[in-house]
Structures are given as structure tokens and as C-alpha cells.
């Protein structure tokens, strides 16, 4: 019998992306995949981390899954590694198909690779990296939640997350330019403008579901007097679910297309919209897999961009939000990139009553949607929201009526938490309210 304990599950969930491929797996295939990853892709890191861990369990108090599931030890970060990677090492890759299905459920739906646990590990073990390696093995075995795999397939074929065709993309930009002109008649969304100071990039769900955010950005750029552009061709989408599925080959293609679009347009800098995982894919993962020591073009997140515009006086706050407001710190831009001060600089300028969550900044709890978890789709929604009761309690304790979430996955995740736990507040991207707070000079209104 192949190694690995099969654990009972709290939720009864069926996902054909796990069930059907597992039926076709052979022990030989599993052993080959596991040992390839262990011996060819990450041997040094794995040996260092596994030999360093003393099984102290201090990482557990950092994990929202553990805290929200009655402190069940199997939801602790160390428990998740023990029930996946350690078993693989112990049995030298000789695992059953049923074990791989269970490993996939743990790696994809019980960990957001948010990196909070590493802050509390006395040895700084990168548990997110270890779980990512389990996902890599599951991907190479073909055992990936169906919704997440569908998203990766879209990336692979269209270079964007939502299968948006080029004519649909251009039509959406023209539509949002027209909407922006209702407020500021001279607002434009310049396409393929060579030599602009900034290429602005978004993620696939914006043209698909949240196109108004692009229109708001066009107004902001006009008011701030920014020389900017967006590409009409592939490379406009900076999202990258392949990074989280373990398909690092597609991840590299997506990142390469993104930077090549900016280089083709000869821009000085890339500004990414309010998305955390996309930002992580260029500062932490995609660039490394491509073998780039540095980005070929400087890149900043929207939170940094807003702060720069305010500090430089290029935009001016003239109306403040009166309702109590709080900030969810997205893992990938706060804990992962240190943009806590920039976010607070912007929000404190916008809000009369800004309230901190406790804990906050790099210690803030994850939204439980990032890391590809929300992209595992509807079958896993209840498990996801119930595994972040601690976040609902954290938001409720602030008494805030507005929760700012400058990240797409966080926005969707917090929205689900607000709805499920019946919280008395609403969820916004920063740009949605920033555009209401800034001064629009009279000469731009005519």
C-alpha cells in the first residue's frame, strides 16, 4: 500500500478536477513527479526547511484556517506540511492517488500561501514555499481544482484570465473612456502610445466584471496630468493564477508577455491596478522562474502610485469620507511588499474616521480568498468563508461601515465574508472612493 494517511474531511465537497484525474493516476506516475520536484526543482530549500523545523507549532496561532476551525491541529501550517510534503519525503514519493487528491485539497483550499506563519516561525521557515511545492506536484499529476485549472487554461490560450478577446478588450476601453468623459470630457485612455511615462495594467476580471475601475483610472490620470497608455494587445493582464496552480511554465509566459508589452511601448514604468497576487507574481515568483535578476522595467502597485500623486500635489483631497472606515491589508502588497505606510497615508487623507483592525499592517489576517483559493470556485466557497471566521470578527470589532480592500481577490473574499456573517459594512477598492474625494478642476469639466 502506498504511504500517506487519509484524513476525514469536515466538508463533503466534490470537485471533478480532483476526482477524475486522480482515478487515472498510477503510483509510478506519482512517484516520478514527486521525485522530479524534490530532486530537480527545490532540493536545497526543502532539506533546509524540513531539517530546521522542530515541530513546535508556533506557526499555528498565525493561521486563520487554524483559528477559524476550532484550533484543529491539522489546519495548522505545520500540520498541513506534515500531512502532505513530509509524508511524500517519508515514503520517497510512493503515494496513492487518493493521497494526492487529499494533498491537493489541503494545498489548494486550506492554505492561502499568505506567508503570515513564517513571521511567527522562530526559524523563519517559508511554509508558503513548501505548500507551493505540493501544488506544483499536484499540477504535474493533473490534480487541480477544476475552476482554478479553467482559469489557468485561459491564461495559457489568451494570455488573460477571463478569455477576453482583443476586440472585446478594445471595446471595453473605448466604452470606459466614454463613461469617464461624462465626468471629465477630455479624459482619454490612450492605446499603444509609445514613450509614455506609464503603462497601466489591470487584471482580467476588470474588463469582464469591474470595467468602471478603468474609467475611474482614466479620470485620475487626467486630473493628475499623467502621460500614460494601455496596450491594445496581449500583455495587458497582469494576473497570474498559473503561479498558484503550480503551472510555473504558463506563469513565466504570462509575466514575459506583460513585460514585453511594456518594452514594446517603450514606457518608463508600469503601474499595476489594485491586485495583490499579480504584484506578487512579478516581485516574487514570475521573475525568478524566468531567471531575471531585476525587472526589465520598474513596476509599482496602485497604492504606491496614489501615495506618490498625493505627496507630489498632483491630486488634492477636497472631500472626506465621514463614515468610519478601516483597511484590510492584502498579504501580497503589505506583508509581502511593505506598502502599509503608503496605504495609510492615502486613506487617512481621505477619511475623517479611519480605524485600524487589530492586528494590522503585516500582522493583519488574510482574506482567505487569495493564493488561488477563491479561484477554486463555488464548490469550495462555504469551506473558504467558514475558514475565516477570525476575519469576520476582526472587521466587526472596528465598527467600520467601509472596508477598503486594495486587491481583487481580497475584495471578493471580504465581500463574501461580509455577506456570510451579516456584517454591517460595505467593501470598496481605494480608487472607487478616491475619485469621489479629489478635486476636479473646473476647466476639466467643460
Buried (B, 14 or more C-beta within 10 A) or exposed (E): EBBBEEEEEBEEBEBEBBEEBBEEBEBEBBBEBBBBBBEEBBEEBBEEBBEEBEEEEBBBEBBBBBBBBEEEEBBBBBBBBBBBBBBBBEBEBBBBBBBBBBBBBBBBBBBBBBBBBBEBBEEEBBBBBBBBBBBBBBBBBBBBBBBBBBBBBBBBEBBBBBBBEEEEBBEBBEBBBEBBBEBBEEBBBBBEBEEBEBBBBBBBBBBBEBBBBBBBBBBBBBBBEBEBBBBBBBBBBBBBBBBBBBBBEBBBBBBBBBBBBBEBBEBEBBBBBBBBBBBBBBBBBBBEBBEBEEBBBEBBBBBBBBBBBBEEEBBBBEEEBEEBBBBBBBBBBBBBBEBBEBBBBBBEBBBEBBBBBEEBBBBBBBBBBBBBBBBBBEBBBEBBBBBBBBBBBBBBEBEBBBBBBBBBBBBBBBBBBBEBBEBEBBBBBBBBBBBEBBEBEEEBEE
